[in-house]
Amino acid sequence: MSKNLGPVHYMMYEKIKFQDKITNFLLDGNTEAVDKDFAPVKDLPLEDLIDQDNIHGWLSARIDQVENRLAKAMALSTNPREKMYELGKLEAKGEDLSNLKLVFDKLNQRMLDGMPCDRALRAGIDEEGNLLLITDNNLHSKYQNEAINPEDSLSDTCEGGHGHDHHESFEVGKVSGNDLKNEQSTYHDLRLAFIEGFLEESPYEVELVNGINYKIKEREN
């Protein structure tokens, strides 16, 4: 990524902060047990916080920070699935979810799957007109196994070759439902609950496919 802040960087910062919002919601605001091990991300303007000589590394380190926090919150929460469903309902209030592109755009503002150039998640419409959210690389599982030191990610770089107004991983393309990876993931189980709540009042419903992928389709009457 470049040395100049662009819209993609601000979007990533919002995704990072939303991850901490999930942590807070799972623990009913009582995050002391998490805070003592991993500090929360500061809720200040990005330009006041970020190292503009190392934008990619700084954001990567913040991802480690909030993923560490969320992994611990998931383990500590007594009813994480119910809470994720409720958070999804709350986040959907006032959102226009009248078509699948809007559904993806609104979810993509919140879902964090590493940096865009990690290409961990892609979205597309399949042959049947359903929206598939395909996990090509589950970047969340490593945090459930052990905490990752954010300092180690400060040296991360991106190959580049893209602008910073938008990124192709934030677009809906054409995909096939064949050859989806199959994996069990607590994180994706809880994300399923969030999406279920998010879509509760919409014309759509969601199905978990192979443990880490999602099919969003028109709701059956």
PyMOL commands that place a pseudoatom at each C-alpha (Angstrom):
pseudoatom trace, name=CA, resn=MET, resi=1, chain=A, elem=C, hetatm=0, pos=[0.000, 0.000, 0.000]
pseudoatom trace, name=CA, resn=SER, resi=2, chain=A, elem=C, hetatm=0, pos=[1.058, 3.555, -0.623]
pseudoatom trace, name=CA, resn=LYS, resi=3, chain=A, elem=C, hetatm=0, pos=[2.413, 6.132, 1.776]
pseudoatom trace, name=CA, resn=ASN, resi=4, chain=A, elem=C, hetatm=0, pos=[-0.686, 8.264, 1.205]
pseudoatom trace, name=CA, resn=LEU, resi=5, chain=A, elem=C, hetatm=0, pos=[-3.910, 7.600, 3.058]
pseudoatom trace, name=CA, resn=GLY, resi=6, chain=A, elem=C, hetatm=0, pos=[-6.789, 6.682, 0.760]
pseudoatom trace, name=CA, resn=PRO, resi=7, chain=A, elem=C, hetatm=0, pos=[-10.413, 5.528, 1.146]
pseudoatom trace, name=CA, resn=VAL, resi=8, chain=A, elem=C, hetatm=0, pos=[-9.345, 1.878, 1.416]
pseudoatom trace, name=CA, resn=HIS, resi=9, chain=A, elem=C, hetatm=0, pos=[-7.243, 2.675, 4.487]
pseudoatom trace, name=CA, resn=TYR, resi=10, chain=A, elem=C, hetatm=0, pos=[-10.137, 4.458, 6.178]
pseudoatom trace, name=CA, resn=MET, resi=11, chain=A, elem=C, hetatm=0, pos=[-12.435, 1.538, 5.379]
pseudoatom trace, name=CA, resn=MET, resi=12, chain=A, elem=C, hetatm=0, pos=[-9.915, -0.862, 6.902]
pseudoatom trace, name=CA, resn=TYR, resi=13, chain=A, elem=C, hetatm=0, pos=[-9.736, 1.279, 10.027]
pseudoatom trace, name=CA, resn=GLU, resi=14, chain=A, elem=C, hetatm=0, pos=[-13.536, 1.140, 10.373]
pseudoatom trace, name=CA, resn=LYS, resi=15, chain=A, elem=C, hetatm=0, pos=[-13.462, -2.643, 9.965]
pseudoatom trace, name=CA, resn=ILE, resi=16, chain=A, elem=C, hetatm=0, pos=[-10.770, -2.859, 12.640]
pseudoatom trace, name=CA, resn=LYS, resi=17, chain=A, elem=C, hetatm=0, pos=[-12.793, -0.728, 15.044]
pseudoatom trace, name=CA, resn=PHE, resi=18, chain=A, elem=C, hetatm=0, pos=[-15.887, -2.830, 14.381]
pseudoatom trace, name=CA, resn=GLN, resi=19, chain=A, elem=C, hetatm=0, pos=[-13.973, -5.929, 15.462]
pseudoatom trace, name=CA, resn=ASP, resi=20, chain=A, elem=C, hetatm=0, pos=[-13.464, -4.243, 18.830]
pseudoatom trace, name=CA, resn=LYS, resi=21, chain=A, elem=C, hetatm=0, pos=[-17.169, -3.377, 18.867]
pseudoatom trace, name=CA, resn=ILE, resi=22, chain=A, elem=C, hetatm=0, pos=[-17.911, -7.097, 18.616]
pseudoatom trace, name=CA, resn=THR, resi=23, chain=A, elem=C, hetatm=0, pos=[-15.575, -7.781, 21.543]
pseudoatom trace, name=CA, resn=ASN, resi=24, chain=A, elem=C, hetatm=0, pos=[-17.319, -5.145, 23.618]
pseudoatom trace, name=CA, resn=PHE, resi=25, chain=A, elem=C, hetatm=0, pos=[-20.768, -6.519, 22.740]
pseudoatom trace, name=CA, resn=LEU, resi=26, chain=A, elem=C, hetatm=0, pos=[-19.836, -10.128, 23.518]
pseudoatom trace, name=CA, resn=LEU, resi=27, chain=A, elem=C, hetatm=0, pos=[-18.690, -9.107, 26.994]
pseudoatom trace, name=CA, resn=ASP, resi=28, chain=A, elem=C, hetatm=0, pos=[-21.486, -6.610, 27.722]
pseudoatom trace, name=CA, resn=GLY, resi=29, chain=A, elem=C, hetatm=0, pos=[-18.919, -3.832, 27.884]
pseudoatom trace, name=CA, resn=ASN, resi=30, chain=A, elem=C, hetatm=0, pos=[-16.928, -5.542, 30.648]
pseudoatom trace, name=CA, resn=THR, resi=31, chain=A, elem=C, hetatm=0, pos=[-13.662, -5.969, 28.756]
pseudoatom trace, name=CA, resn=GLU, resi=32, chain=A, elem=C, hetatm=0, pos=[-11.213, -5.780, 31.678]
pseudoatom trace, name=CA, resn=ALA, resi=33, chain=A, elem=C, hetatm=0, pos=[-10.118, -9.407, 31.285]
pseudoatom trace, name=CA, resn=VAL, resi=34, chain=A, elem=C, hetatm=0, pos=[-9.289, -8.713, 27.637]
pseudoatom trace, name=CA, resn=ASP, resi=35, chain=A, elem=C, hetatm=0, pos=[-7.827, -5.234, 28.147]
pseudoatom trace, name=CA, resn=LYS, resi=36, chain=A, elem=C, hetatm=0, pos=[-5.186, -6.468, 30.591]
pseudoatom trace, name=CA, resn=ASP, resi=37, chain=A, elem=C, hetatm=0, pos=[-3.668, -8.651, 27.869]
pseudoatom trace, name=CA, resn=PHE, resi=38, chain=A, elem=C, hetatm=0, pos=[-4.490, -6.676, 24.728]
pseudoatom trace, name=CA, resn=ALA, resi=39, chain=A, elem=C, hetatm=0, pos=[-5.223, -2.953, 24.649]
pseudoatom trace, name=CA, resn=PRO, resi=40, chain=A, elem=C, hetatm=0, pos=[-8.200, -1.736, 22.617]
pseudoatom trace, name=CA, resn=VAL, resi=41, chain=A, elem=C, hetatm=0, pos=[-7.707, 0.259, 19.444]
pseudoatom trace, name=CA, resn=LYS, resi=42, chain=A, elem=C, hetatm=0, pos=[-7.985, 3.977, 20.092]
pseudoatom trace, name=CA, resn=ASP, resi=43, chain=A, elem=C, hetatm=0, pos=[-11.114, 5.584, 18.657]
pseudoatom trace, name=CA, resn=LEU, resi=44, chain=A, elem=C, hetatm=0, pos=[-9.425, 8.657, 17.212]
pseudoatom trace, name=CA, resn=PRO, resi=45, chain=A, elem=C, hetatm=0, pos=[-9.119, 9.977, 13.648]
pseudoatom trace, name=CA, resn=LEU, resi=46, chain=A, elem=C, hetatm=0, pos=[-6.934, 7.629, 11.637]
pseudoatom trace, name=CA, resn=GLU, resi=47, chain=A, elem=C, hetatm=0, pos=[-4.602, 10.381, 10.488]
pseudoatom trace, name=CA, resn=ASP, resi=48, chain=A, elem=C, hetatm=0, pos=[-3.835, 11.199, 14.138]
pseudoatom trace, name=CA, resn=LEU, resi=49, chain=A, elem=C, hetatm=0, pos=[-2.798, 7.623, 14.915]
pseudoatom trace, name=CA, resn=ILE, resi=50, chain=A, elem=C, hetatm=0, pos=[-1.299, 5.937, 11.905]
pseudoatom trace, name=CA, resn=ASP, resi=51, chain=A, elem=C, hetatm=0, pos=[2.364, 5.830, 10.967]
pseudoatom trace, name=CA, resn=GLN, resi=52, chain=A, elem=C, hetatm=0, pos=[2.091, 7.354, 7.499]
pseudoatom trace, name=CA, resn=ASP, resi=53, chain=A, elem=C, hetatm=0, pos=[5.534, 6.026, 6.611]
pseudoatom trace, name=CA, resn=ASN, resi=54, chain=A, elem=C, hetatm=0, pos=[4.268, 2.490, 7.269]
pseudoatom trace, name=CA, resn=ILE, resi=55, chain=A, elem=C, hetatm=0, pos=[0.541, 2.470, 6.542]
pseudoatom trace, name=CA, resn=HIS, resi=56, chain=A, elem=C, hetatm=0, pos=[0.277, -1.215, 5.641]
pseudoatom trace, name=CA, resn=GLY, resi=57, chain=A, elem=C, hetatm=0, pos=[2.340, -2.427, 8.595]
pseudoatom trace, name=CA, resn=TRP, resi=58, chain=A, elem=C, hetatm=0, pos=[0.453, -0.218, 11.047]
pseudoatom trace, name=CA, resn=LEU, resi=59, chain=A, elem=C, hetatm=0, pos=[-2.944, -1.480, 9.877]
pseudoatom trace, name=CA, resn=SER, resi=60, chain=A, elem=C, hetatm=0, pos=[-1.729, -5.094, 9.898]
pseudoatom trace, name=CA, resn=ALA, resi=61, chain=A, elem=C, hetatm=0, pos=[-0.585, -4.693, 13.499]
pseudoatom trace, name=CA, resn=ARG, resi=62, chain=A, elem=C, hetatm=0, pos=[-3.948, -3.236, 14.493]
pseudoatom trace, name=CA, resn=ILE, resi=63, chain=A, elem=C, hetatm=0, pos=[-5.647, -6.243, 12.908]
pseudoatom trace, name=CA, resn=ASP, resi=64, chain=A, elem=C, hetatm=0, pos=[-3.560, -8.525, 15.128]
pseudoatom trace, name=CA, resn=GLN, resi=65, chain=A, elem=C, hetatm=0, pos=[-4.511, -6.384, 18.104]
pseudoatom trace, name=CA, resn=VAL, resi=66, chain=A, elem=C, hetatm=0, pos=[-8.282, -6.624, 17.610]
pseudoatom trace, name=CA, resn=GLU, resi=67, chain=A, elem=C, hetatm=0, pos=[-8.193, -10.263, 16.494]
pseudoatom trace, name=CA, resn=ASN, resi=68, chain=A, elem=C, hetatm=0, pos=[-6.339, -11.214, 19.680]
pseudoatom trace, name=CA, resn=ARG, resi=69, chain=A, elem=C, hetatm=0, pos=[-8.966, -9.367, 21.698]
pseudoatom trace, name=CA, resn=LEU, resi=70, chain=A, elem=C, hetatm=0, pos=[-11.886, -10.946, 19.893]
pseudoatom trace, name=CA, resn=ALA, resi=71, chain=A, elem=C, hetatm=0, pos=[-10.489, -14.474, 20.175]
pseudoatom trace, name=CA, resn=LYS, resi=72, chain=A, elem=C, hetatm=0, pos=[-10.326, -14.070, 23.945]
pseudoatom trace, name=CA, resn=ALA, resi=73, chain=A, elem=C, hetatm=0, pos=[-13.778, -12.468, 24.103]
pseudoatom trace, name=CA, resn=MET, resi=74, chain=A, elem=C, hetatm=0, pos=[-15.260, -15.373, 22.157]
pseudoatom trace, name=CA, resn=ALA, resi=75, chain=A, elem=C, hetatm=0, pos=[-13.800, -17.769, 24.714]
pseudoatom trace, name=CA, resn=LEU, resi=76, chain=A, elem=C, hetatm=0, pos=[-15.051, -15.720, 27.676]
pseudoatom trace, name=CA, resn=SER, resi=77, chain=A, elem=C, hetatm=0, pos=[-18.571, -14.955, 26.443]
pseudoatom trace, name=CA, resn=THR, resi=78, chain=A, elem=C, hetatm=0, pos=[-21.249, -17.196, 27.926]
pseudoatom trace, name=CA, resn=ASN, resi=79, chain=A, elem=C, hetatm=0, pos=[-23.693, -16.827, 25.027]
pseudoatom trace, name=CA, resn=PRO, resi=80, chain=A, elem=C, hetatm=0, pos=[-21.707, -15.621, 22.011]
pseudoatom trace, name=CA, resn=ARG, resi=81, chain=A, elem=C, hetatm=0, pos=[-24.051, -16.903, 19.324]
pseudoatom trace, name=CA, resn=GLU, resi=82, chain=A, elem=C, hetatm=0, pos=[-27.096, -15.158, 20.760]
pseudoatom trace, name=CA, resn=LYS, resi=83, chain=A, elem=C, hetatm=0, pos=[-25.124, -11.958, 21.170]
pseudoatom trace, name=CA, resn=MET, resi=84, chain=A, elem=C, hetatm=0, pos=[-23.812, -12.051, 17.613]
pseudoatom trace, name=CA, resn=TYR, resi=85, chain=A, elem=C, hetatm=0, pos=[-27.350, -12.524, 16.299]
pseudoatom trace, name=CA, resn=GLU, resi=86, chain=A, elem=C, hetatm=0, pos=[-28.552, -9.563, 18.345]
pseudoatom trace, name=CA, resn=LEU, resi=87, chain=A, elem=C, hetatm=0, pos=[-25.635, -7.416, 17.189]
pseudoatom trace, name=CA, resn=GLY, resi=88, chain=A, elem=C, hetatm=0, pos=[-26.491, -8.275, 13.598]
pseudoatom trace, name=CA, resn=LYS, resi=89, chain=A, elem=C, hetatm=0, pos=[-30.075, -7.115, 14.138]
pseudoatom trace, name=CA, resn=LEU, resi=90, chain=A, elem=C, hetatm=0, pos=[-28.897, -3.858, 15.676]
pseudoatom trace, name=CA, resn=GLU, resi=91, chain=A, elem=C, hetatm=0, pos=[-26.401, -3.167, 12.900]
pseudoatom trace, name=CA, resn=ALA, resi=92, chain=A, elem=C, hetatm=0, pos=[-29.024, -3.721, 10.192]
pseudoatom trace, name=CA, resn=LYS, resi=93, chain=A, elem=C, hetatm=0, pos=[-31.366, -1.042, 11.516]
pseudoatom trace, name=CA, resn=GLY, resi=94, chain=A, elem=C, hetatm=0, pos=[-31.730, 1.733, 8.968]
pseudoatom trace, name=CA, resn=GLU, resi=95, chain=A, elem=C, hetatm=0, pos=[-29.736, -0.109, 6.302]
pseudoatom trace, name=CA, resn=ASP, resi=96, chain=A, elem=C, hetatm=0, pos=[-31.067, -0.636, 2.773]
pseudoatom trace, name=CA, resn=LEU, resi=97, chain=A, elem=C, hetatm=0, pos=[-30.750, -4.375, 2.129]
pseudoatom trace, name=CA, resn=SER, resi=98, chain=A, elem=C, hetatm=0, pos=[-33.068, -4.515, -0.868]
pseudoatom trace, name=CA, resn=ASN, resi=99, chain=A, elem=C, hetatm=0, pos=[-30.598, -6.228, -3.218]
pseudoatom trace, name=CA, resn=LEU, resi=100, chain=A, elem=C, hetatm=0, pos=[-27.578, -8.484, -2.908]
pseudoatom trace, name=CA, resn=LYS, resi=101, chain=A, elem=C, hetatm=0, pos=[-25.042, -5.848, -3.885]
pseudoatom trace, name=CA, resn=LEU, resi=102, chain=A, elem=C, hetatm=0, pos=[-26.273, -3.631, -1.053]
pseudoatom trace, name=CA, resn=VAL, resi=103, chain=A, elem=C, hetatm=0, pos=[-26.188, -6.604, 1.321]
pseudoatom trace, name=CA, resn=PHE, resi=104, chain=A, elem=C, hetatm=0, pos=[-22.538, -7.229, 0.476]
pseudoatom trace, name=CA, resn=ASP, resi=105, chain=A, elem=C, hetatm=0, pos=[-21.602, -3.553, 0.642]
pseudoatom trace, name=CA, resn=LYS, resi=106, chain=A, elem=C, hetatm=0, pos=[-23.092, -3.213, 4.132]
pseudoatom trace, name=CA, resn=LEU, resi=107, chain=A, elem=C, hetatm=0, pos=[-21.561, -6.453, 5.400]
pseudoatom trace, name=CA, resn=ASN, resi=108, chain=A, elem=C, hetatm=0, pos=[-18.209, -5.570, 3.858]
pseudoatom trace, name=CA, resn=GLN, resi=109, chain=A, elem=C, hetatm=0, pos=[-18.129, -2.330, 5.818]
pseudoatom trace, name=CA, resn=ARG, resi=110, chain=A, elem=C, hetatm=0, pos=[-18.018, -4.479, 8.944]
pseudoatom trace, name=CA, resn=MET, resi=111, chain=A, elem=C, hetatm=0, pos=[-16.358, -7.808, 8.151]
pseudoatom trace, name=CA, resn=LEU, resi=112, chain=A, elem=C, hetatm=0, pos=[-12.613, -7.986, 8.723]
pseudoatom trace, name=CA, resn=ASP, resi=113, chain=A, elem=C, hetatm=0, pos=[-10.556, -10.646, 6.955]
pseudoatom trace, name=CA, resn=GLY, resi=114, chain=A, elem=C, hetatm=0, pos=[-7.010, -9.389, 7.041]
pseudoatom trace, name=CA, resn=MET, resi=115, chain=A, elem=C, hetatm=0, pos=[-5.771, -6.780, 4.602]
pseudoatom trace, name=CA, resn=PRO, resi=116, chain=A, elem=C, hetatm=0, pos=[-7.354, -6.586, 1.131]
pseudoatom trace, name=CA, resn=CYS, resi=117, chain=A, elem=C, hetatm=0, pos=[-4.194, -7.887, -0.542]
pseudoatom trace, name=CA, resn=ASP, resi=118, chain=A, elem=C, hetatm=0, pos=[-4.399, -11.019, 1.634]
pseudoatom trace, name=CA, resn=ARG, resi=119, chain=A, elem=C, hetatm=0, pos=[-7.355, -11.975, -0.590]
pseudoatom trace, name=CA, resn=ALA, resi=120, chain=A, elem=C, hetatm=0, pos=[-8.864, -14.011, 2.219]
pseudoatom trace, name=CA, resn=LEU, resi=121, chain=A, elem=C, hetatm=0, pos=[-12.494, -13.350, 1.287]
pseudoatom trace, name=CA, resn=ARG, resi=122, chain=A, elem=C, hetatm=0, pos=[-14.136, -12.815, -2.082]
pseudoatom trace, name=CA, resn=ALA, resi=123, chain=A, elem=C, hetatm=0, pos=[-17.732, -12.231, -3.051]
pseudoatom trace, name=CA, resn=GLY, resi=124, chain=A, elem=C, hetatm=0, pos=[-19.650, -13.125, -6.167]
pseudoatom trace, name=CA, resn=ILE, resi=125, chain=A, elem=C, hetatm=0, pos=[-22.951, -14.118, -7.676]
pseudoatom trace, name=CA, resn=ASP, resi=126, chain=A, elem=C, hetatm=0, pos=[-23.227, -17.806, -8.536]
pseudoatom trace, name=CA, resn=GLU, resi=127, chain=A, elem=C, hetatm=0, pos=[-25.058, -19.491, -11.412]
pseudoatom trace, name=CA, resn=GLU, resi=128, chain=A, elem=C, hetatm=0, pos=[-28.325, -19.484, -9.442]
pseudoatom trace, name=CA, resn=GLY, resi=129, chain=A, elem=C, hetatm=0, pos=[-28.178, -15.790, -8.599]
pseudoatom trace, name=CA, resn=ASN, resi=130, chain=A, elem=C, hetatm=0, pos=[-27.108, -16.277, -4.983]
pseudoatom trace, name=CA, resn=LEU, resi=131, chain=A, elem=C, hetatm=0, pos=[-24.435, -14.201, -3.270]
pseudoatom trace, name=CA, resn=LEU, resi=132, chain=A, elem=C, hetatm=0, pos=[-21.474, -16.304, -2.162]
pseudoatom trace, name=CA, resn=LEU, resi=133, chain=A, elem=C, hetatm=0, pos=[-18.976, -15.081, 0.407]
pseudoatom trace, name=CA, resn=ILE, resi=134, chain=A, elem=C, hetatm=0, pos=[-16.026, -17.388, -0.173]
pseudoatom trace, name=CA, resn=THR, resi=135, chain=A, elem=C, hetatm=0, pos=[-13.240, -17.807, 2.356]
pseudoatom trace, name=CA, resn=ASP, resi=136, chain=A, elem=C, hetatm=0, pos=[-10.064, -18.656, 0.470]
pseudoatom trace, name=CA, resn=ASN, resi=137, chain=A, elem=C, hetatm=0, pos=[-7.887, -18.256, 3.554]
pseudoatom trace, name=CA, resn=ASN, resi=138, chain=A, elem=C, hetatm=0, pos=[-9.192, -18.425, 7.117]
pseudoatom trace, name=CA, resn=LEU, resi=139, chain=A, elem=C, hetatm=0, pos=[-7.081, -15.760, 8.794]
pseudoatom trace, name=CA, resn=HIS, resi=140, chain=A, elem=C, hetatm=0, pos=[-8.955, -15.978, 12.100]
pseudoatom trace, name=CA, resn=SER, resi=141, chain=A, elem=C, hetatm=0, pos=[-8.073, -19.496, 13.246]
pseudoatom trace, name=CA, resn=LYS, resi=142, chain=A, elem=C, hetatm=0, pos=[-4.469, -18.666, 14.146]
pseudoatom trace, name=CA, resn=TYR, resi=143, chain=A, elem=C, hetatm=0, pos=[-5.624, -16.224, 16.841]
pseudoatom trace, name=CA, resn=GLN, resi=144, chain=A, elem=C, hetatm=0, pos=[-7.699, -18.923, 18.515]
pseudoatom trace, name=CA, resn=ASN, resi=145, chain=A, elem=C, hetatm=0, pos=[-4.613, -21.114, 18.819]
pseudoatom trace, name=CA, resn=GLU, resi=146, chain=A, elem=C, hetatm=0, pos=[-2.304, -18.470, 20.268]
pseudoatom trace, name=CA, resn=ALA, resi=147, chain=A, elem=C, hetatm=0, pos=[-1.955, -14.711, 20.566]
pseudoatom trace, name=CA, resn=ILE, resi=148, chain=A, elem=C, hetatm=0, pos=[-0.071, -13.014, 17.751]
pseudoatom trace, name=CA, resn=ASN, resi=149, chain=A, elem=C, hetatm=0, pos=[2.362, -10.227, 18.604]
pseudoatom trace, name=CA, resn=PRO, resi=150, chain=A, elem=C, hetatm=0, pos=[1.240, -7.133, 16.637]
pseudoatom trace, name=CA, resn=GLU, resi=151, chain=A, elem=C, hetatm=0, pos=[4.811, -5.873, 16.559]
pseudoatom trace, name=CA, resn=ASP, resi=152, chain=A, elem=C, hetatm=0, pos=[5.682, -8.756, 14.243]
pseudoatom trace, name=CA, resn=SER, resi=153, chain=A, elem=C, hetatm=0, pos=[3.290, -7.400, 11.604]
pseudoatom trace, name=CA, resn=LEU, resi=154, chain=A, elem=C, hetatm=0, pos=[4.749, -3.903, 11.442]
pseudoatom trace, name=CA, resn=SER, resi=155, chain=A, elem=C, hetatm=0, pos=[7.114, -5.085, 8.719]
pseudoatom trace, name=CA, resn=ASP, resi=156, chain=A, elem=C, hetatm=0, pos=[4.294, -6.490, 6.561]
pseudoatom trace, name=CA, resn=THR, resi=157, chain=A, elem=C, hetatm=0, pos=[4.136, -5.106, 3.048]
pseudoatom trace, name=CA, resn=CYS, resi=158, chain=A, elem=C, hetatm=0, pos=[1.788, -5.321, 0.085]
pseudoatom trace, name=CA, resn=GLU, resi=159, chain=A, elem=C, hetatm=0, pos=[2.779, -6.155, -3.469]
pseudoatom trace, name=CA, resn=GLY, resi=160, chain=A, elem=C, hetatm=0, pos=[0.778, -3.169, -4.657]
pseudoatom trace, name=CA, resn=GLY, resi=161, chain=A, elem=C, hetatm=0, pos=[-0.542, -2.966, -8.186]
pseudoatom trace, name=CA, resn=HIS, resi=162, chain=A, elem=C, hetatm=0, pos=[-3.817, -1.444, -7.043]
pseudoatom trace, name=CA, resn=GLY, resi=163, chain=A, elem=C, hetatm=0, pos=[-5.148, 1.955, -6.123]
pseudoatom trace, name=CA, resn=HIS, resi=164, chain=A, elem=C, hetatm=0, pos=[-6.253, 3.140, -2.729]
pseudoatom trace, name=CA, resn=ASP, resi=165, chain=A, elem=C, hetatm=0, pos=[-9.642, 4.542, -3.627]
pseudoatom trace, name=CA, resn=HIS, resi=166, chain=A, elem=C, hetatm=0, pos=[-11.060, 1.030, -3.934]
pseudoatom trace, name=CA, resn=HIS, resi=167, chain=A, elem=C, hetatm=0, pos=[-9.935, -2.608, -4.005]
pseudoatom trace, name=CA, resn=GLU, resi=168, chain=A, elem=C, hetatm=0, pos=[-11.213, -5.447, -6.169]
pseudoatom trace, name=CA, resn=SER, resi=169, chain=A, elem=C, hetatm=0, pos=[-11.728, -7.640, -3.103]
pseudoatom trace, name=CA, resn=PHE, resi=170, chain=A, elem=C, hetatm=0, pos=[-14.505, -5.220, -2.122]
pseudoatom trace, name=CA, resn=GLU, resi=171, chain=A, elem=C, hetatm=0, pos=[-16.400, -5.906, -5.359]
pseudoatom trace, name=CA, resn=VAL, resi=172, chain=A, elem=C, hetatm=0, pos=[-19.010, -8.531, -6.251]
pseudoatom trace, name=CA, resn=GLY, resi=173, chain=A, elem=C, hetatm=0, pos=[-17.924, -10.653, -9.210]
pseudoatom trace, name=CA, resn=LYS, resi=174, chain=A, elem=C, hetatm=0, pos=[-18.974, -13.936, -10.770]
pseudoatom trace, name=CA, resn=VAL, resi=175, chain=A, elem=C, hetatm=0, pos=[-18.175, -17.102, -8.854]
pseudoatom trace, name=CA, resn=SER, resi=176, chain=A, elem=C, hetatm=0, pos=[-18.908, -20.803, -8.796]
pseudoatom trace, name=CA, resn=GLY, resi=177, chain=A, elem=C, hetatm=0, pos=[-20.030, -22.772, -5.787]
pseudoatom trace, name=CA, resn=ASN, resi=178, chain=A, elem=C, hetatm=0, pos=[-17.674, -25.600, -6.708]
pseudoatom trace, name=CA, resn=ASP, resi=179, chain=A, elem=C, hetatm=0, pos=[-14.398, -26.341, -4.937]
pseudoatom trace, name=CA, resn=LEU, resi=180, chain=A, elem=C, hetatm=0, pos=[-15.141, -24.333, -1.800]
pseudoatom trace, name=CA, resn=LYS, resi=181, chain=A, elem=C, hetatm=0, pos=[-12.763, -24.952, 1.070]
pseudoatom trace, name=CA, resn=ASN, resi=182, chain=A, elem=C, hetatm=0, pos=[-14.120, -27.062, 3.908]
pseudoatom trace, name=CA, resn=GLU, resi=183, chain=A, elem=C, hetatm=0, pos=[-13.089, -26.202, 7.459]
pseudoatom trace, name=CA, resn=GLN, resi=184, chain=A, elem=C, hetatm=0, pos=[-14.584, -26.019, 10.937]
pseudoatom trace, name=CA, resn=SER, resi=185, chain=A, elem=C, hetatm=0, pos=[-14.310, -22.549, 12.449]
pseudoatom trace, name=CA, resn=THR, resi=186, chain=A, elem=C, hetatm=0, pos=[-15.785, -21.114, 15.627]
pseudoatom trace, name=CA, resn=TYR, resi=187, chain=A, elem=C, hetatm=0, pos=[-15.267, -17.630, 14.225]
pseudoatom trace, name=CA, resn=HIS, resi=188, chain=A, elem=C, hetatm=0, pos=[-17.307, -18.383, 11.110]
pseudoatom trace, name=CA, resn=ASP, resi=189, chain=A, elem=C, hetatm=0, pos=[-20.052, -20.033, 13.170]
pseudoatom trace, name=CA, resn=LEU, resi=190, chain=A, elem=C, hetatm=0, pos=[-20.411, -16.775, 15.080]
pseudoatom trace, name=CA, resn=ARG, resi=191, chain=A, elem=C, hetatm=0, pos=[-20.229, -14.705, 11.903]
pseudoatom trace, name=CA, resn=LEU, resi=192, chain=A, elem=C, hetatm=0, pos=[-23.109, -16.827, 10.605]
pseudoatom trace, name=CA, resn=ALA, resi=193, chain=A, elem=C, hetatm=0, pos=[-25.182, -15.769, 13.612]
pseudoatom trace, name=CA, resn=PHE, resi=194, chain=A, elem=C, hetatm=0, pos=[-24.306, -12.129, 12.941]
pseudoatom trace, name=CA, resn=ILE, resi=195, chain=A, elem=C, hetatm=0, pos=[-25.370, -12.376, 9.293]
pseudoatom trace, name=CA, resn=GLU, resi=196, chain=A, elem=C, hetatm=0, pos=[-28.571, -14.193, 10.279]
pseudoatom trace, name=CA, resn=GLY, resi=197, chain=A, elem=C, hetatm=0, pos=[-29.465, -11.335, 12.592]
pseudoatom trace, name=CA, resn=PHE, resi=198, chain=A, elem=C, hetatm=0, pos=[-28.372, -8.755, 10.021]
pseudoatom trace, name=CA, resn=LEU, resi=199, chain=A, elem=C, hetatm=0, pos=[-30.706, -10.248, 7.407]
pseudoatom trace, name=CA, resn=GLU, resi=200, chain=A, elem=C, hetatm=0, pos=[-33.646, -10.929, 9.719]
pseudoatom trace, name=CA, resn=GLU, resi=201, chain=A, elem=C, hetatm=0, pos=[-35.835, -8.138, 8.303]
pseudoatom trace, name=CA, resn=SER, resi=202, chain=A, elem=C, hetatm=0, pos=[-34.470, -8.398, 4.746]
pseudoatom trace, name=CA, resn=PRO, resi=203, chain=A, elem=C, hetatm=0, pos=[-35.697, -10.440, 1.756]
pseudoatom trace, name=CA, resn=TYR, resi=204, chain=A, elem=C, hetatm=0, pos=[-32.686, -12.723, 2.174]
pseudoatom trace, name=CA, resn=GLU, resi=205, chain=A, elem=C, hetatm=0, pos=[-31.430, -15.587, 4.299]
pseudoatom trace, name=CA, resn=VAL, resi=206, chain=A, elem=C, hetatm=0, pos=[-27.995, -17.086, 4.782]
pseudoatom trace, name=CA, resn=GLU, resi=207, chain=A, elem=C, hetatm=0, pos=[-26.627, -20.612, 4.775]
pseudoatom trace, name=CA, resn=LEU, resi=208, chain=A, elem=C, hetatm=0, pos=[-23.207, -21.756, 5.993]
pseudoatom trace, name=CA, resn=VAL, resi=209, chain=A, elem=C, hetatm=0, pos=[-21.406, -23.816, 3.355]
pseudoatom trace, name=CA, resn=ASN, resi=210, chain=A, elem=C, hetatm=0, pos=[-18.483, -26.097, 4.241]
pseudoatom trace, name=CA, resn=GLY, resi=211, chain=A, elem=C, hetatm=0, pos=[-17.964, -24.381, 7.573]
pseudoatom trace, name=CA, resn=ILE, resi=212, chain=A, elem=C, hetatm=0, pos=[-16.353, -21.126, 6.375]
pseudoatom trace, name=CA, resn=ASN, resi=213, chain=A, elem=C, hetatm=0, pos=[-18.374, -19.901, 3.379]
pseudoatom trace, name=CA, resn=TYR, resi=214, chain=A, elem=C, hetatm=0, pos=[-21.776, -18.241, 3.160]
pseudoatom trace, name=CA, resn=LYS, resi=215, chain=A, elem=C, hetatm=0, pos=[-24.578, -18.441, 0.620]
pseudoatom trace, name=CA, resn=ILE, resi=216, chain=A, elem=C, hetatm=0, pos=[-27.035, -15.541, 0.788]
pseudoatom trace, name=CA, resn=LYS, resi=217, chain=A, elem=C, hetatm=0, pos=[-30.216, -16.164, -1.176]
pseudoatom trace, name=CA, resn=GLU, resi=218, chain=A, elem=C, hetatm=0, pos=[-33.799, -15.014, -1.463]
pseudoatom trace, name=CA, resn=ARG, resi=219, chain=A, elem=C, hetatm=0, pos=[-35.810, -16.010, 1.558]
pseudoatom trace, name=CA, resn=GLU, resi=220, chain=A, elem=C, hetatm=0, pos=[-38.145, -18.947, 1.027]
pseudoatom trace, name=CA, resn=ASN, resi=221, chain=A, elem=C, hetatm=0, pos=[-41.797, -18.228, 1.757]
for i in range(1, 221): cmd.bond("trace and resi %d" % i, "trace and resi %d" % (i + 1))
show_as sticks, trace
zoom trace
